[in-house]
Amino acid sequence: MRFDRMTRWLAGAVPMAALLVLAGCAASLPPMDGPQGMALYQQLIGPKRSRSVETLFIMLNGDGPPANRGDEDGFIRKLGASVPKSAVVHLLRPGYGDASGHRSPGDVPAENGDQASTEAMMAVADTIGAIRSRYPNAETVLIGSGGGAAIIANLAGTRPQLLDGMVLISCPCTLPEWRKLRARQSPGKGWDKPVEALDPLLTAGGVPPDMMAAIVTGADDKELPPRFSRSYAEALALRGINTDLRILPGRTGSLIDDPQVLEATQRMAARLPRDAK
């Protein structure tokens, strides 16, 4: 367990008590170092650095191999082309690769609910901070599916200075209850073993009221039923957070290709407050 290390990391971000309350050319960027020099792979749509960028999108990949995650590359290209004065970064989480063969270092996470481990979250957080420094005048929207969505939700509650809005797709945002469901569905696969990942429903107490959230899930998803997203959306709404919950009829599995995901992201970008920085 790396709990002591995680506690020290969180101490600089949010009081521990708060955790218990409740278009351009695509380019590969030099890897950014996370904890212990972990360099995460990035693909960029837009300028590498610019004070004129108003919206910075950072998308974390979904779970599983690239073939199971939908057209993530197509999504970031459409997003970059549709939002003026934007930059879009596709950030590969530790251990994951993309359809072109690029890969971030680290072990492939076990498919048992620990895809959003604290170590992965720390590496992602450090990299996001470095990316943000290139765009000093931009508002930042984080986008993620599955374990990537859980990482973002936990960052919103523990490192809220890293983002201004989040788009969560098929999020296991009530982690213990979701893992119990998966243990019943797939016995003997390790779903009942302890994991290091934080529960987004607990870290929701640290999400600031001025955060913006869009949450998208499939109505017919048996492995990740809508209730796990709905409970988190309700927790945010109780804190007065602007939350757009979309439950897509007839949908299951990867949703990155669904037009409503792109529309929700574009809508958030248009509504972000533009403070002088």
C-alpha positions in Angstrom: 0.0 0.0 0.0 1.2 3.5 -0.8 -1.4 5.2 1.5 1.2 7.3 3.4 2.6 8.7 0.1 -0.9 9.4 -1.2 -1.8 11.2 2.1 1.2 13.5 1.8 0.3 14.2 -1.9 -3.3 15.1 -1.0 -2.3 17.3 1.9 -1.1 20.0 -0.5 -4.3 19.9 -2.5 -7.3 19.7 -0.2 -7.8 19.1 3.6 -8.2 15.3 4.2 -11.5 16.0 6.0 -13.0 17.3 2.7 -12.4 13.9 1.2 -14.8 12.4 3.6 -17.5 14.9 3.0 -19.7 13.1 1.3 -7.8 22.7 -34.9 -4.5 22.0 -36.0 -2.2 19.2 -37.0 -1.8 16.2 -34.8 1.6 15.9 -33.2 3.3 13.8 -30.6 4.8 15.8 -27.8 7.9 15.0 -25.7 6.7 12.8 -22.8 6.0 14.6 -19.6 7.5 13.3 -16.3 5.2 12.2 -13.6 6.2 10.7 -10.2 9.5 8.9 -10.3 10.1 10.1 -13.8 7.1 8.3 -15.3 6.8 9.9 -18.8 3.2 9.7 -20.2 2.6 9.7 -24.0 0.6 12.7 -25.4 -0.9 13.4 -28.8 -1.7 17.1 -29.5 -4.2 18.8 -31.8 -3.4 22.5 -31.9 -0.4 24.7 -31.0 2.3 23.3 -28.7 2.3 26.5 -26.7 0.2 29.6 -27.0 -1.1 32.4 -24.8 -4.0 32.7 -27.3 -5.5 29.3 -26.5 -8.7 29.8 -24.6 -9.8 26.2 -24.0 -7.4 23.3 -23.3 -9.0 19.9 -23.5 -7.1 16.9 -22.1 -8.6 13.5 -22.8 -7.6 10.4 -20.8 -8.0 7.1 -22.6 -10.7 4.6 -21.6 -10.1 1.1 -20.3 -8.9 -2.0 -22.2 -7.2 -2.3 -25.5 -7.6 0.4 -28.2 -10.0 -1.7 -30.2 -12.5 -1.7 -27.3 -12.3 2.1 -26.6 -13.9 3.5 -29.8 -12.3 6.1 -32.1 -10.5 8.3 -29.5 -8.3 9.8 -32.2 -11.3 10.8 -34.3 -13.0 12.4 -31.2 -10.0 14.6 -30.4 -9.8 15.7 -34.1 -13.5 16.6 -34.3 -13.2 18.5 -31.0 -10.2 20.4 -32.0 -11.8 21.4 -35.3 -15.1 22.5 -33.7 -13.9 24.7 -30.8 -12.1 27.9 -31.8 -8.9 28.9 -30.0 -8.5 25.4 -28.5 -5.8 22.8 -28.0 -6.6 19.1 -27.4 -4.3 16.6 -25.8 -4.9 12.9 -25.8 -3.0 11.6 -22.7 -2.3 7.9 -22.3 -2.6 6.7 -18.8 0.2 4.6 -17.3 0.4 1.2 -19.0 -2.0 2.0 -21.9 -1.4 2.2 -25.6 -3.2 3.7 -28.6 -4.3 2.3 -32.0 -1.0 3.7 -33.6 1.2 1.7 -31.2 2.2 4.5 -28.9 2.3 3.6 -25.2 2.8 5.2 -21.8 5.2 3.4 -19.4 4.0 1.3 -16.5 2.2 -2.0 -16.0 -1.1 -2.7 -17.7 -3.7 -2.2 -14.9 -5.6 -5.2 -13.7 -9.2 -5.2 -14.9 -10.6 -5.4 -11.3 -11.5 -1.8 -10.6 -8.0 -0.5 -9.9 -7.5 1.1 -13.3 -7.8 4.4 -11.4 -5.1 3.6 -8.9 -3.6 6.4 -6.8 -0.3 5.9 -8.5 -1.9 6.4 -11.9 -3.7 9.4 -10.6 -0.6 11.1 -9.3 1.2 10.5 -12.7 -1.7 12.0 -14.6 -2.0 15.0 -12.2 1.7 15.9 -12.5 1.5 15.7 -16.3 -1.7 17.8 -16.5 0.0 20.4 -14.4 2.9 20.5 -16.9 0.6 20.7 -19.9 -1.4 23.5 -18.4 1.7 25.6 -18.0 2.0 25.8 -21.8 -1.4 27.6 -22.0 -1.5 30.2 -19.3 -4.7 31.8 -20.4 -6.8 28.7 -21.1 -9.6 27.2 -19.2 -9.1 23.4 -18.8 -11.6 20.7 -19.5 -10.7 17.1 -18.6 -12.4 14.2 -20.5 -12.3 10.5 -19.7 -14.1 7.2 -19.9 -14.3 4.4 -17.4 -11.2 4.4 -15.2 -10.1 7.6 -16.9 -13.4 9.2 -15.8 -12.8 8.0 -12.2 -9.3 9.5 -12.2 -10.7 12.8 -13.3 -13.5 12.8 -10.8 -11.0 12.2 -8.0 -8.7 14.9 -9.3 -11.7 17.3 -9.3 -12.1 16.6 -5.5 -8.4 16.5 -4.5 -6.6 18.7 -7.0 -9.4 21.0 -8.3 -6.9 23.7 -9.4 -6.0 21.4 -12.3 -9.3 21.8 -14.1 -12.3 24.1 -14.7 -14.7 21.4 -16.1 -14.9 17.7 -16.5 -16.7 15.3 -19.0 -17.1 11.9 -17.4 -18.2 9.0 -19.7 -19.4 5.7 -18.3 -17.9 6.5 -14.9 -17.6 3.9 -12.1 -18.2 6.9 -9.8 -19.4 4.9 -6.8 -16.5 2.5 -6.8 -17.2 0.0 -4.0 -20.8 -0.6 -5.2 -19.6 -1.0 -8.8 -16.9 -3.5 -7.8 -19.5 -5.6 -5.9 -21.6 -5.7 -9.0 -18.7 -6.8 -11.1 -17.7 -9.5 -8.6 -21.2 -11.0 -8.9 -21.0 -10.8 -12.7 -17.5 -12.2 -13.0 -16.6 -14.3 -9.9 -13.0 -15.3 -9.5 -11.6 -12.4 -11.5 -10.3 -10.4 -8.6 -13.1 -7.9 -8.2 -13.4 -8.7 -4.5 -9.7 -7.9 -3.8 -8.6 -4.6 -2.2 -7.6 -1.8 -4.5 -5.9 1.5 -4.0 -8.2 3.6 -6.1 -10.2 6.4 -4.3 -14.0 6.4 -4.5 -15.2 9.5 -6.4 -18.3 9.6 -4.4 -16.2 10.3 -1.3 -13.9 12.8 -3.0 -16.9 14.7 -4.3 -16.8 16.7 -1.1 -13.7 18.5 -2.3 -15.1 19.6 -5.7 -15.5 23.4 -5.7 -19.0 24.9 -6.4 -17.7 26.7 -9.5 -16.7 23.4 -11.2 -18.6 22.4 -14.3 -19.5 18.7 -15.0 -21.0 16.7 -17.8 -21.7 13.1 -17.1 -22.7 10.7 -20.0 -23.7 7.0 -19.6 -25.5 4.3 -21.5 -29.0 3.4 -20.3 -28.5 -0.3 -21.2 -25.0 -0.8 -19.9 -25.0 -4.0 -17.8 -21.4 -3.7 -16.6 -21.7 0.0 -15.7 -25.4 0.8 -15.1 -26.5 4.4 -15.0 -27.0 4.4 -11.3 -23.3 4.7 -10.6 -23.1 7.9 -12.7 -26.5 9.2 -11.4 -25.4 8.9 -7.7 -22.3 11.0 -8.4 -24.2 13.6 -10.4 -26.6 13.9 -7.5 -23.8 14.4 -5.1 -22.4 17.2 -7.3 -25.8 18.8 -7.7 -26.3 18.9 -3.9 -23.1 21.0 -3.7 -24.6 23.5 -6.2 -22.3 22.3 -9.0 -23.5 22.9 -12.6 -24.0 19.2 -13.7 -25.3 18.0 -17.1 -26.3 14.3 -16.7 -27.1 12.5 -20.0 -28.4 8.9 -19.9 -28.3 7.7 -23.5 -31.2 5.3 -24.4 -30.2 2.0 -25.9 -26.5 2.6 -25.5 -23.9 0.4 -23.9 -20.1 0.0 -24.0 -17.8 2.7 -25.4 -19.6 6.0 -25.9 -16.7 8.2 -27.2 -18.2 8.0 -30.8 -21.7 9.2 -29.7 -22.5 12.7 -30.9 -23.9 13.6 -27.5 -20.4 13.2 -25.9 -19.0 15.7 -28.4 -22.0 18.0 -28.0 -21.7 18.0 -24.2 -18.0 18.9 -24.4 -18.6 21.7 -26.9 -21.5 23.1 -24.8 -19.3 23.1 -21.7 -16.5 24.9 -23.6 -19.0 27.6 -24.7 -20.2 28.1 -21.1 -16.9 28.3 -19.3 -16.4 31.6 -17.5 -13.4 33.5 -19.1 -11.6 35.1 -16.2 -8.5 37.2 -16.8 -5.5 35.2 -15.9 
